[in-house]
Amino acid sequence: MAYDRTVRLTDTDFGTAVAAVRRALADQGFGVLTEIDVRATLKAKLDHDMEDYVILGACNPPLAHRALEADRSIGLLLPCNVVVRRDGDHALVQALDPGTMVTLTGLDALTPVADEATARLDAALSSLSAA
């Protein structure tokens, strides 16, 4: 089962890619609640070197509210995680497919929320590849 939506950015340095992802998400009504710099964390905690890798915890409050009204436990799958990572000389941007909420829970009431979240995330990802 595919659980991601991915775009590859070329000719973009990592910092610029992260900033562009933040803007693209904001344009679709998502705020970034959390940012985890996995590279820095693994270096600090384990002295492990890896490629640039950031996890952004994105949230669209109206969508989150609707999802929580349908299932209080859905908070386990929120916020929408978006990964920006270095892959060779490219940056990859990967978002968790919101349809995963419906697949994992089996709750049809989440389908409209997942569909709207998918449309918004796809618009954000498409704007990145067009830029």
N, C-alpha and C positions, 0 to 999 in steps of 0.2 A: 504494500500500500504506500503510494507516494504521500508524503505529508508536508512537502515544502513547495514554495513558489520561488523560483530563483531567476535572477538576472545577473549577467556578467558585465562589469563595467571595464572598458578599456581606456587607456590614456588618462587615468585618474589616479592621483596619489591617494593613499589611504585616508588621511585626514580630510581631504576634500570629499571623498566618498561618504564618510560618516556624516559630514555636515549636509551633504546633498540628500542623504536618506532622512535626516531629521526634518529638513524643509519639505520634502515630498510627503512625509507622514503628516506633518502639520497642515499641509494643503488639503489633506483628506480628513481632517478633524481628529487626528491622533496626537496626543501628547506623549512625551517620553518620560515615564515615571522612574525608570531605573536604567542605569548604564553600568555594565560589568565589563571591565577591560580584562579579559581572560588572560591575555599575554602577560600583562603586568602582575596579575594575581599569581599565576603559576611561577613566574620568575621570583617574586617575593617569597612565596610559601614553599616552593620546591626547588628553587634555583634551576628551573626548566626553561629553556629557550624554545619559543615557537613563533609562528608567523603572527602578524597583526590579526586580532580576533576580538570583536566587541559584540556584546549582546545588548540590544536596546529593548526595554520592556515598554511597548507602545500600548496606549489605551485610548479608546474613543468612549468617553463617558456615557453618551446615550446608548451605544451598543452594549457596553458592559452592564448598564442598568437593566436593559431588556433581557440579557442573558441571565443575569442573577434573579430576575423575576421568574424566569422559566425554571431555573434550577440553582438553588443556593450553593450547591457543591461545585458549580462551574468555575468558581473562583480558583479552583485547582489548575485550570487551564488558562487563566488570565494572568497578566496581560498578554497581548499578542507579542510573542518574541520575534524580533527581527535581528538577524545576524549579519554583520558586515565583517568579511574576512579576506585576507590576502590569499590568493591562489596563483602562485607563480608571479607573473607580471601584471595580473589583473586583480580587481576586487570583485568578490562575489557578494551579492545581497540576497539573503534568503529569509523568507517569512514563513511562519507556520501556516499551513493551509487551514483557514477557519472551519472548513468542512469537517475537520478532524473532531471538532466538538460534537457534531451530530453523530459521526461514526462511533466515537467512543462511548457516548451516553445513550445512543439510541432514541433520543428525545426529538420527535418531529417538531416540537415547539421551538427548538433552537434553529431550525432550518432558515427562517427569514433573517434572523440575526447573522447567521453564518454567511448567507448569500450577500447581505449588504456589506459585511466586513470583507468578504472576498472581493467584491467589486471595488471597494475603497483601497484595499491593499494592492490589487492589480493595477489600479489607476496610479498609485504611488510608484510602483515598480516600473510601469510603462513610462512614466515621466522621466525616470532615471535613465532608461535605455535610449530615450529620445534626446536627452540633453547632450 
